[in-house]
Amino acid sequence: MEYIELFQNGKYRGLYGLMEPVDYKQLDLTKEGEARPEEFLYKQKDADVFELKGNHAVQDEAHMEILNRYLELLNSDNAVFAQEISGLIDVDSALEVWVYLQAVLGMDNIERNIFYPVRYEDGQYRMYFMPWDMDYSWGNVHDFEAGNRTRFSEEILTMRITWRLGDRLIALDVEGAREKVARRWRELRGTVYSDAYLREHIDRYAHQVWDSGAFSRDWTRWESGGHNDDYEALKELACERMAFLDTWLSDPLLYLELEEYVE
């Protein structure tokens, strides 16, 4: 994503994020009619709403077979789930997303806004996971009574984010999920989740949008947009969340006992 300022027919429209679309081309997935077995890209739009992305001559049950199998396993009993889920999904991909949602407080990706790429690997299909559209994060939660449908939640900062797939993998310790999560958290805290990296990253964006005057221009254009220019507070929030997870993700199973945030 890159920040841009948008003009439409000579009229200033404000500050936006320009993003590369998640599609077959970006993910290098095999399309219908190509020599290799067709691969798939699903998107979860809401709790029980999924769509098949891409162009297809026909969309039938065969195109949805892998997604339906995944949902069947997700809703199966513990024994079936633990025995069969790793044969369909890339467990490391799922755990990476779960950790990410805990770190950024990703409320917008619990039951929506996740892509499910399905690749054909070693003679079988395997599903991966990619969160998308993360404007409800870092303490921002849904509030449809607010002017911009968003409010900041203090209580969420010491709560857990429920993502059912990741929770079940950890609870049942599929492929050693608990140790994988604890180890991965330690690795990330030394790199992209380190306090130094987060502070530097936020400072870089603040310089880009504030020092250029773009933030102020957007604020003038959209006065009711709920703007907040307290970047220092954002840095403190991010680092406090990381410290909180340092304590709890050393034992991911114990972390699952924390109260979850419910909209």
Secondary structure, 3 states (H helix, E strand, C coil): CEEEEEEECCEEEEEEEECCCCCHHHHCCCCCCCCCCCCEEEEEEECCEEEECCCCCCCCHHHHHHHHHHHHHHCCCHHHHHHHHHHCECHHHHHHHHHHHHHHCCHHHCCCCEEEEEEEECCEEEECCEECCCCCCCCEEECCCCCCCEEECCHHHHCECCCHHHHHHHHCCHHHHHHHHHHHHHHHHCCCCCHHHHHHHHHHHHHHHHHCCHHHHHHHHCCCCCCCCCHHHHHHHHHHHHHHHHHHCCCHHHHCCCCECCC
